[in-house]
Amino acid sequence: MRSSRLLALLMALQRTGTATAPQLAEELEVSVRTIYRDVAALQEAGVPLYTVPGAGGGVRLVDGWRSSIEGLTSDEVRALAVGGGPAADLGLGSVLAVARSKLRSGLPAPVRAELDLVAERFLLDASAWFRPEPTPPLLADLAEAVWRAARIDLGYQRGGRVRSRRVDPLGLVDKANVWYLVARHRGSIRTYRVSRIRSVRRRPESFERPAGFDLADYWHAAAAEFDADLRRVECELVVPSGSVGALRRAVPGDLTGTAVEAAVPGDDGRLRVSLRVESVEVAADQLVGVWGVEVVAPVELRARLAAHGHALATANHCG
C-alpha cells in the first residue's frame, strides 16, 4: 500500500540522509518514477525534502529534521514487527497500541488519512471458527528466552510422558493460531508445539545462533517435510471437475493443490488425481464428503469408502 511505502521512504531517508532515486527505487522495489511521485507527496504533506541534481546529488532531508517515529522503544518495534494477534499472545498487546499511536502521529496528514481509511475497511481475523486455540500460558516466557538468546530447560509432553529437553530457542511461529517453538537440541534444529510444553526454566547462560539460520526458510522446509512424511499412502482418485474444491477442503495442504494442478482431465471431463494421504482410515473419513469421487487404488481405501457409502445409504433409507 502507498501509505506503508511512503513511511518506508521516509525512514530510509532518515537513515541515510541522502539517496538517489534509483537507490531508493531498488531498496523499496518500485520504479524511479514512483519514487519521484512519493517524494512530491511527502513534500506536499510538509516533510522538508528537496532534490539536488548532478553528481553527488539525490533526495535529501533538511539537516536535523526527524519525525517522531524514531521515538519507538525496542518493545514497540517488536510489537509492530509481529503484528496484532501474535503481539497480544506474546503479552505485547498494550505495547502495540502505543507503538501504533506513535507511528500514526509521526506520519504526514495525507498518509494518516489513508491509514485510517484502511482501518475502517479492512480487518484481519486469523482465529479459526468453532475451535479457538487458547494462548499457551508459557508463551511469554518462551518469547523472552527467544529475545535474549537464553538457553532453557523444557518439560515437553509426548504421549503420556513429560520429557526434559535443554534447548536453544531460535524462534516462535504462529501457524493458524497455533504456536510452535523452533529450537536447537543436541545440535539438531527441531520443532515443538508450545501447547505441549509443561514447564520452562531459563538458564543463566546464553547461546550463539547458528550462522546463516533463517527462521522463515527453516519453517517452510520443515512444514513441507512434515506434510510429506505424514502422507504415507499413495492413492489414485477420479474426481468430477465440480468436486475439485471439495477435495481441496477435505484433504487440505499444498500437496493436494499440487496433485490437483498436475491432474489431466479424461474423456469424460473427470480428473484422475494421484494423491498422497495420511492413512486409509483417515482418507476414507476425508473423502466420504466429496461428491462423485471414485477410488481406483488402493483396494483397501476403495472398500472402506464403499462401506461408508453403504452404511450411510442404509441409515437414510426411506422404506
C-alpha positions in Angstrom: 0.0 0.0 0.0 1.1 3.5 -0.7 1.0 4.6 3.0 3.5 1.9 4.0 5.7 2.8 1.1 5.7 6.5 2.0 6.7 5.5 5.5 9.5 3.2 4.2 10.8 6.1 2.0 10.8 8.5 4.9 12.6 6.1 7.2 15.2 5.3 4.5 16.0 9.0 4.1 16.2 9.5 7.9 18.7 6.6 8.0 20.9 7.7 5.1 20.3 11.5 4.9 20.7 11.5 1.1 19.9 8.8 -1.5 19.4 8.9 -5.3 16.1 8.0 -6.8 17.5 4.8 -8.3 18.9 3.7 -5.0 15.6 4.3 -3.2 13.7 2.5 -6.1 15.9 -0.5 -5.7 15.5 -0.6 -1.9 11.7 -0.2 -2.0 11.3 -2.4 -5.1 9.4 0.2 -7.1 10.1 2.3 -10.2 12.1 5.6 -10.2 9.0 7.4 -11.4 7.1 6.1 -8.3 9.9 7.5 -6.1 9.6 10.9 -7.6 5.8 10.8 -7.1 6.2 9.7 -3.5 8.8 12.5 -2.8 6.3 15.0 -4.2 3.5 13.6 -2.0 5.7 13.9 1.1 6.8 17.5 0.2 3.1 18.4 -0.3 2.4 16.9 3.2 5.0 19.2 4.7 8.0 16.9 5.0 11.1 19.0 4.3 12.5 17.1 1.4 14.5 18.5 -1.5 16.4 17.2 -4.5 19.9 18.1 -5.6 20.7 17.5 -9.3 24.0 16.3 -10.7 26.8 14.0 -9.4 26.7 13.6 -5.7 23.1 14.8 -5.6 19.9 13.0 -4.8 16.9 13.2 -2.5 17.7 14.8 0.9 16.0 15.7 4.1 16.7 19.1 5.7 19.5 18.7 8.2 18.3 18.0 11.7 14.7 17.2 10.8 13.3 14.0 12.3 9.8 12.6 12.6 8.6 11.2 15.9 8.7 7.6 14.6 12.3 7.5 15.9 10.9 7.5 19.4 9.8 3.9 19.3 11.2 1.6 22.0 12.6 -1.8 21.3 9.5 -3.5 22.7 7.3 -1.2 20.5 9.4 -2.2 17.4 9.0 -5.8 18.3 5.2 -5.4 18.7 4.9 -3.7 15.3 7.0 -6.4 13.7 4.9 -9.4 14.9 1.5 -7.7 14.4 -1.8 -7.7 16.1 -2.8 -11.3 17.1 0.7 -12.6 17.8 1.6 -9.5 19.7 -1.4 -10.0 22.0 -0.4 -13.6 22.6 3.2 -12.6 23.4 2.0 -10.1 26.0 2.7 -7.1 23.8 -0.9 -6.0 23.1 -0.8 -2.7 25.0 2.8 -2.0 23.7 1.5 -2.5 20.2 -1.3 0.1 20.8 1.2 2.7 22.0 3.6 1.9 19.1 0.8 2.4 16.6 -0.2 5.6 18.2 3.4 6.9 18.0 3.7 5.7 14.4 0.5 7.4 13.4 1.4 10.7 15.0 4.7 10.8 13.0 3.1 10.4 9.7 2.1 13.3 7.3 -1.6 14.1 7.4 -2.5 12.5 4.0 -0.8 9.3 5.0 -2.7 9.3 8.3 -5.9 9.7 6.4 -5.1 6.7 4.2 -4.2 4.6 7.2 -7.5 5.5 8.9 -9.3 4.5 5.6 -7.6 1.1 5.6 -8.5 0.5 9.3 -12.2 1.4 8.5 -12.5 -1.0 5.7 -10.2 -4.0 6.2 -9.8 -6.3 9.2 -7.6 -9.4 9.6 -9.0 -12.1 11.9 -6.7 -15.1 11.9 -8.6 -17.1 14.5 -10.4 -20.3 13.5 -14.1 -20.8 13.7 -15.5 -23.0 16.5 -12.1 -24.2 17.7 -10.4 -21.2 19.4 -6.9 -22.1 20.4 -6.1 -20.8 23.9 -2.9 -18.8 24.3 -0.4 -21.2 25.9 0.4 -20.0 29.4 4.2 -20.3 28.9 4.3 -18.4 25.6 5.5 -15.2 27.1 8.4 -17.0 28.9 9.4 -18.6 25.7 9.3 -15.3 23.9 11.6 -13.7 26.5 14.1 -16.5 26.1 14.0 -16.1 22.3 14.5 -12.3 22.5 17.5 -12.7 24.9 19.0 -15.9 23.3 18.8 -17.6 26.6 19.2 -21.4 26.9 16.2 -23.1 28.6 15.1 -26.4 30.1 11.8 -27.6 28.8 9.3 -30.1 30.1 7.8 -31.4 26.9 4.9 -33.9 26.8 4.9 -36.6 24.2 2.2 -39.3 24.6 1.7 -39.8 28.3 5.2 -38.8 29.4 6.8 -35.4 30.1 10.4 -35.4 28.9 13.2 -32.9 29.8 14.9 -31.0 26.9 17.7 -28.5 27.2 17.3 -26.3 24.1 18.4 -23.1 22.4 15.2 -21.3 21.5 15.6 -19.8 18.0 12.2 -18.6 17.1 8.4 -18.8 17.6 6.0 -19.5 14.7 2.2 -18.8 14.8 0.7 -21.3 12.3 -3.1 -20.8 12.0 -3.3 -19.5 15.6 -1.2 -22.5 16.9 2.2 -21.6 18.3 5.4 -23.6 17.7 8.8 -23.2 19.2 11.8 -23.8 16.9 14.8 -24.7 18.9 18.2 -26.4 18.7 18.6 -29.6 20.8 21.9 -31.5 20.8 23.0 -29.8 17.5 19.7 -30.5 15.6 17.0 -27.9 15.0 13.6 -29.2 15.9 10.0 -28.0 16.3 8.0 -28.2 19.5 4.3 -27.4 19.8 4.0 -24.8 22.6 0.7 -26.2 24.0 2.6 -29.4 24.9 5.3 -27.6 26.9 4.6 -28.1 30.5 7.5 -26.1 32.1 10.1 -23.6 31.1 13.2 -22.8 33.2 15.6 -20.2 32.0 19.2 -21.0 32.4 21.9 -18.4 33.2 23.9 -19.0 30.0 23.2 -17.6 26.6 23.9 -19.2 23.2 25.1 -18.2 19.7 22.5 -18.6 17.0 23.5 -20.9 14.1 25.3 -19.0 11.4 23.0 -18.3 8.4 19.9 -19.6 10.2 16.7 -18.1 8.7 13.5 -18.9 10.6 11.2 -18.5 7.6 13.3 -20.7 5.4 13.5 -23.4 8.1 9.8 -23.3 8.8 8.8 -23.6 5.1 11.1 -26.5 4.6 10.1 -28.2 7.8 6.4 -27.8 7.2 6.7 -29.3 3.7 8.8 -32.2 5.0 6.2 -32.8 7.8 3.3 -32.8 5.3 5.2 -35.2 3.0 6.2 -37.6 5.9 2.7 -37.6 7.3 1.2 -38.7 4.0 2.5 -42.2 3.6 -0.2 -43.8 1.4 -0.4 -43.2 -2.3 -3.9 -43.3 -3.8 -5.5 -42.8 -7.3 -8.8 -40.9 -7.5 -11.1 -40.0 -10.2 -12.9 -36.8 -9.3 -15.7 -34.8 -11.1 -14.5 -31.3 -12.1 -17.2 -29.8 -9.9 -15.9 -31.6 -6.8 -12.3 -30.4 -7.0 -13.0 -27.7 -4.5 -14.5 -30.2 -2.1 -11.4 -32.4 -2.5 -9.1 -29.5 -1.6 -11.2 -28.7 1.5 -11.4 -32.4 2.5 -7.7 -33.1 2.2 -6.0 -29.7 2.9 -2.4 -28.9 2.2 -0.1 -27.8 -0.6 0.4 -31.4 -1.7 -3.2 -31.7 -2.6 -3.1 -28.5 -4.5 -0.1 -29.7 -6.4 -1.7 -33.0 -7.2 -4.9 -31.4 -8.5 -2.9 -28.9 -10.7 -1.0 -31.9 -12.2 -4.1 -33.9 -12.9 -5.3 -34.2 -16.5 -9.0 -34.4 -17.4 -10.1 -37.7 -19.0 -12.5 -38.0 -22.0 -15.5 -37.8 -19.6 -14.2 -34.5 -18.1 -13.3 -36.1 -14.8 -9.8 -35.6 -13.3 -7.6 -38.5 -12.4 -5.6 -37.4 -9.3 -2.6 -39.1 -7.8 -2.6 -38.1 -4.2 -0.7 -39.0 -1.0 -2.8 -39.3 2.1 -2.1 -39.9 5.8 -3.7 -43.4 6.0 -6.5 -45.5 4.6 -8.7 -44.8 7.6 -8.1 -41.0 7.6 -8.6 -40.8 3.8 -11.9 -42.6 3.9 -13.2 -40.2 6.5 -12.0 -37.2 4.4 -13.3 -38.5 1.0 -16.7 -39.6 2.1 -17.9 -36.0 1.7 -16.5 -35.5 -1.8 -19.4 -36.0 -4.2 -18.7 -38.4 -7.1 -15.2 -39.3 -6.0 -14.1 -42.8 -7.2 -11.1 -44.6 -5.6 -9.0 -46.5 -8.1 -6.3 -47.6 -5.7 -5.5 -48.8 -3.1 -8.2 -51.5 -2.9 -8.4 -51.1 0.9 -9.4 -47.5 0.6 -11.9 -48.3 -2.1 -13.5 -50.9 0.1 -13.6 -48.7 3.2 -15.2 -45.8 1.2 -17.8 -48.2 -0.3 -18.6 -49.4 3.2 -19.1 -45.8 4.4 -21.4 -45.2 1.5 -23.4 -48.4 2.1 -23.8 -47.6 5.8 -24.9 -44.0 5.0 -27.4 -45.2 2.4 -28.8 -47.9 4.8 -29.2 -45.4 7.7 -31.1 -42.9 5.4 -33.2 -45.5 3.5 -36.8 -44.3 3.2 -38.8 -47.5 3.2 
